Amino acid sequence: MAKPSGRPIRRRAAAFRTELYLDRAVGTRPANPMPDDVEQLLADHGLVDEYSDRPRCQRNDYLGWINRAKQPATRQKRIEQMLDELRVGGVYMNMEHAPSKRL
């Protein structure tokens, strides 16, 4: 087995239509798709850079968490929490996240 280089290796799994990444920090995990409405909300709120600055594993976790919501109200609440955390900085999934803290 090849040793991870820290650089992502992307491969398309045609049967599952997911991308897999091999990275020291993340391991091999399926990438959650970015819903069109979430992408638009990030742009509308001016939070694209804040989202992009987060580690890939956090971006993937946010999307998976949002996509797993069974009820529309739950999904909306999760989207709003993500937007609030990106806007404020220093918070990730209701936990302190010092690297994203605004100065």
TORTOR-998362 format. One record per residue (C-alpha): residue number from 0; residue in three letters; z, x, y. Coordinates in steps of 0.2 Angstrom, whole numbers, plus 5000, padded with zeros to 4 digits. Each point is the difference from the previous one (the first is absolute). Example, Ala and Ser with C-alpha at 12.3 -4.5 7.8 and 13.67 -1.06 7.14 Angstrom:
REM TORTOR-998362
<lumvo k="0" r="ALA" pz="5039" px="5062" py="4978"/>
<lumvo k="1" r="SER" pz="4997" px="5006" py="5017"/>
***
This chain:
REM TORTOR-998362
<lumvo k="0" r="MET" pz="5000" px="5000" py="5000"/>
<lumvo k="1" r="ALA" pz="4995" px="5007" py="5017"/>
<lumvo k="2" r="LYS" pz="5014" px="5004" py="5012"/>
<lumvo k="3" r="PRO" pz="5000" px="4989" py="5016"/>
<lumvo k="4" r="SER" pz="4994" px="5009" py="5015"/>
<lumvo k="5" r="GLY" pz="5007" px="4989" py="5013"/>
<lumvo k="6" r="ARG" pz="4983" px="4994" py="5005"/>
<lumvo k="7" r="PRO" pz="4995" px="4983" py="4994"/>
<lumvo k="8" r="ILE" pz="4987" px="4998" py="4986"/>
<lumvo k="9" r="ARG" pz="4991" px="4984" py="5001"/>
<lumvo k="10" r="ARG" pz="4992" px="4991" py="4985"/>
<lumvo k="11" r="ARG" pz="4993" px="4983" py="4999"/>
<lumvo k="12" r="ALA" pz="5006" px="4990" py="4985"/>
<lumvo k="13" r="ALA" pz="4986" px="4988" py="4999"/>
<lumvo k="14" r="ALA" pz="5008" px="4988" py="4987"/>
<lumvo k="15" r="PHE" pz="5015" px="4997" py="5012"/>
<lumvo k="16" r="ARG" pz="4992" px="5004" py="5017"/>
<lumvo k="17" r="THR" pz="5014" px="5010" py="5006"/>
<lumvo k="18" r="GLU" pz="5001" px="5018" py="5006"/>
<lumvo k="19" r="LEU" pz="5012" px="5012" py="4992"/>
<lumvo k="20" r="TYR" pz="5008" px="5015" py="5010"/>
<lumvo k="21" r="LEU" pz="5007" px="5015" py="4992"/>
<lumvo k="22" r="ASP" pz="5013" px="5008" py="5013"/>
<lumvo k="23" r="ARG" pz="5016" px="5009" py="4998"/>
<lumvo k="24" r="ALA" pz="5009" px="4987" py="5011"/>
<lumvo k="25" r="VAL" pz="4992" px="4985" py="4993"/>
<lumvo k="26" r="GLY" pz="4995" px="5003" py="4982"/>
<lumvo k="27" r="THR" pz="4986" px="4990" py="4993"/>
<lumvo k="28" r="ARG" pz="5001" px="4983" py="5007"/>
<lumvo k="29" r="PRO" pz="4988" px="4986" py="5003"/>
<lumvo k="30" r="ALA" pz="4995" px="4998" py="5018"/>
<lumvo k="31" r="ASN" pz="5004" px="4982" py="5007"/>
<lumvo k="32" r="PRO" pz="4985" px="4993" py="5009"/>
<lumvo k="33" r="MET" pz="5002" px="4997" py="5019"/>
<lumvo k="34" r="PRO" pz="4998" px="4981" py="5004"/>
<lumvo k="35" r="ASP" pz="4988" px="4996" py="5014"/>
<lumvo k="36" r="ASP" pz="5013" px="4990" py="5009"/>
<lumvo k="37" r="VAL" pz="5013" px="5014" py="4999"/>
<lumvo k="38" r="GLU" pz="4987" px="5013" py="5006"/>
<lumvo k="39" r="GLN" pz="4995" px="4988" py="5015"/>
<lumvo k="40" r="LEU" pz="5019" px="4998" py="5004"/>
<lumvo k="41" r="LEU" pz="5003" px="5018" py="5001"/>
<lumvo k="42" r="ALA" pz="4985" px="5002" py="5012"/>
<lumvo k="43" r="ASP" pz="5006" px="4985" py="5010"/>
<lumvo k="44" r="HIS" pz="5017" px="5007" py="5002"/>
<lumvo k="45" r="GLY" pz="4994" px="5017" py="5004"/>
<lumvo k="46" r="LEU" pz="5009" px="5007" py="4985"/>
<lumvo k="47" r="VAL" pz="4986" px="5009" py="4990"/>
<lumvo k="48" r="ASP" pz="5006" px="5017" py="5005"/>
<lumvo k="49" r="GLU" pz="5018" px="4996" py="4995"/>
<lumvo k="50" r="TYR" pz="4994" px="4994" py="4984"/>
<lumvo k="51" r="SER" pz="4989" px="5014" py="4996"/>
<lumvo k="52" r="ASP" pz="5014" px="5013" py="5005"/>
<lumvo k="53" r="ARG" pz="5011" px="4993" py="4986"/>
<lumvo k="54" r="PRO" pz="4999" px="5009" py="4983"/>
<lumvo k="55" r="ARG" pz="4987" px="4993" py="4988"/>
<lumvo k="56" r="CYS" pz="5013" px="4994" py="4988"/>
<lumvo k="57" r="GLN" pz="5008" px="4990" py="5014"/>
<lumvo k="58" r="ARG" pz="4984" px="4992" py="5005"/>
<lumvo k="59" r="ASN" pz="4996" px="4996" py="4982"/>
<lumvo k="60" r="ASP" pz="5018" px="4993" py="4998"/>
<lumvo k="61" r="TYR" pz="4998" px="4988" py="5015"/>
<lumvo k="62" r="LEU" pz="4983" px="4994" py="4993"/>
<lumvo k="63" r="GLY" pz="5007" px="4997" py="4983"/>
<lumvo k="64" r="TRP" pz="5015" px="4991" py="5006"/>
<lumvo k="65" r="ILE" pz="4990" px="4989" py="5011"/>
<lumvo k="66" r="ASN" pz="4987" px="4996" py="4987"/>
<lumvo k="67" r="ARG" pz="5013" px="4996" py="4987"/>
<lumvo k="68" r="ALA" pz="5007" px="4985" py="5011"/>
<lumvo k="69" r="LYS" pz="4997" px="4984" py="4991"/>
<lumvo k="70" r="GLN" pz="5003" px="4988" py="5014"/>
<lumvo k="71" r="PRO" pz="4990" px="5001" py="5017"/>
<lumvo k="72" r="ALA" pz="5017" px="5000" py="5010"/>
<lumvo k="73" r="THR" pz="5006" px="5015" py="4990"/>
<lumvo k="74" r="ARG" pz="4984" px="5009" py="5003"/>
<lumvo k="75" r="GLN" pz="5001" px="4997" py="5018"/>
<lumvo k="76" r="LYS" pz="5018" px="5005" py="5002"/>
<lumvo k="77" r="ARG" pz="4996" px="5016" py="4991"/>
<lumvo k="78" r="ILE" pz="4985" px="5004" py="5011"/>
<lumvo k="79" r="GLU" pz="5011" px="4996" py="5016"/>
<lumvo k="80" r="GLN" pz="5014" px="5012" py="4993"/>
<lumvo k="81" r="MET" pz="4987" px="5014" py="4997"/>
<lumvo k="82" r="LEU" pz="4993" px="4998" py="5018"/>
<lumvo k="83" r="ASP" pz="5018" px="5000" py="5007"/>
<lumvo k="84" r="GLU" pz="5004" px="5016" py="4991"/>
<lumvo k="85" r="LEU" pz="4984" px="5008" py="5005"/>
<lumvo k="86" r="ARG" pz="5003" px="4995" py="5018"/>
<lumvo k="87" r="VAL" pz="5018" px="5005" py="5001"/>
<lumvo k="88" r="GLY" pz="4998" px="5016" py="4990"/>
<lumvo k="89" r="GLY" pz="5014" px="5008" py="4990"/>
<lumvo k="90" r="VAL" pz="5001" px="4986" py="4987"/>
<lumvo k="91" r="TYR" pz="4992" px="4998" py="4983"/>
<lumvo k="92" r="MET" pz="5003" px="4985" py="4989"/>
<lumvo k="93" r="ASN" pz="5016" px="4996" py="5010"/>
<lumvo k="94" r="MET" pz="5006" px="5018" py="4997"/>
<lumvo k="95" r="GLU" pz="5002" px="5014" py="5013"/>
<lumvo k="96" r="HIS" pz="4984" px="5011" py="5000"/>
<lumvo k="97" r="ALA" pz="5003" px="5015" py="5011"/>
<lumvo k="98" r="PRO" pz="4983" px="5008" py="5000"/>
<lumvo k="99" r="SER" pz="4992" px="4984" py="5008"/>
<lumvo k="100" r="LYS" pz="5014" px="4998" py="5013"/>
<lumvo k="101" r="ARG" pz="4993" px="4999" py="5018"/>
<lumvo k="102" r="LEU" pz="5007" px="5013" py="5012"/>
***
